[in-house]
Amino acid sequence: MAIRLRALLTVLASMFRARVTRRTARGIGVLAVTVVGAVLGLLIGGTSTGPLGPFQAEFTLSPGLHGGTQVVVPPLGSLTLDSHAGPERLTIRLDALDQARTQKLVSDPNGLEAASASAFSDAQEGITHAVFQAAGAALVGALLLGALVYRRTRRTAQVGALALGLVVVSLGTALATFKGDAIDEPRYDGLLVNAPAVVGDARKIASRYEQYRAELQRLVTNVGKLYTTVSNLPVYEPGDGAIRVLHVSDMHLNPGAWDVVRTVVQQFSIDVVVDTGDLTDWGTEREAAAYAGSIGTLNVPYVFIRGNHDSAETVAEVARQKNAIVLDNRIATVGGLRIAGIGDPRFTPDKTADSTDLLEKRRLFDTGNQLADTITRSGGADLAMIHDPAMAGPLAGTVPLILAGHLHHREVSQYNDETLLMTEGSTGGAGLRGLQTKEPTPLALSVLYFSSTAKLQAYDDISVGGTGRSEVTLQRRIVKKAEPQATSTPTPSPTPS
């Protein structure tokens, strides 16, 4: 009797497990059909068109793991905004100028402003229409695929209900994580010469969502000027009293780096170039004579400190340039800024410079301390220039901004509420050594925007690489008082022998 009872229980358990397994499989199948159908619906019907200022624009909602918004402006490039999280990505593409509105731009002196005045409301309307159309396309896609796969009303209805839930959850996630101030820090990808026209003046970047409308109109206005001007790009208007500083470092004899530097100086209306060292590789007189001569072609002040690859001959050759100012434990007022600087105490072109060694650390610390004493005795400075970030410790609290190089890697660190340390990558792409890796080291440089009172307001991190160095990535950052930036401390790259 007991044996029969156990056998019966075993049969019942097997039937239950089989039923649960079938239900689970059906559920997974319904979910898979729903997701695939919704994605196909989005890909096919997730795009709508409509006016945006003087343009005919495409608004596309597509699947995307990290959300965000991309504004594509052919042929200038694109802006990427970290506007929201969620499984959908919004792309706005300005494909063509509307003929009637373009004629107004050309014939009417006030046509540009009139055509772009409606940009914000046009964008709202276009995005809203795209959201509803994409949601409908996802539902229809899921229902059609469900009907095709199951051919049963009940199962198709289940697919439709699940698709509706997924649409509501994904749109709800986007709405809940929406960041209106994402326009503060756009990422630009495109041609270097077009970056200022698309990104705009850092002094006028919005810090509150209410100003987004004006910035969107400014974007449309700048692009409209480009399309309606035959020979020149839009002029990059500097803000009243703004001081623009270009930070370069670790050029390492790369002749192509000067082309990039000259382009940025011209396109971004740079007032001062600051170089935190390692202009040469071995510090020979022949190197310096052949390479430093390009400094004089920039036609703006060039402030230089010595790196550990720069010899006394390098420093002397730089000092011979008519626009160069060499700092070594002193302060100079250049372009309205009080700039302090000191050279690297080492000359190590032929061996690894190990800044983790205790004696090396002490030497670098003492050099930083020398500059801190000079700044204190002189009544302060707006920024300090050093080569190795290991020298920055004694300067914390003495100056609001420290610029460094040496690491061939860009880092921004907040020492405290008073001092920001900005370490530049290699503007020369690490020289010939940058070609030894699988992917060439990109050329890195930064544009710093100061107010008329010498306060850092924003900066553009620029990385140049790709075919013919014509591609550029530009990341706009707004400096927010008392908010720490990235706090990671990089390990110094070894100086090659």
Helices and strands as residue ranges (DSSP letters): H 2-45, E 47-52, E 55-63, E 69-73, E 77-81, E 88-97, H 99-107, H 111-116, H 119-150, H 153-176, G 180-184, E 187-191, G 192-194, H 195-199, G 202-204, G 209-211, H 212-228, E 243-248, H 255-267, E 272-275, H 285-291, G 292-297, E 302-304, H 312-319, E 324-326, E 330-334, E 337-341, H 358-377, E 383-385, G 389-391, G 393-395, E 401-404, E 411-414, E 420-423, G 431-435, E 443-450, E 456-465, G 467-469, E 471-478
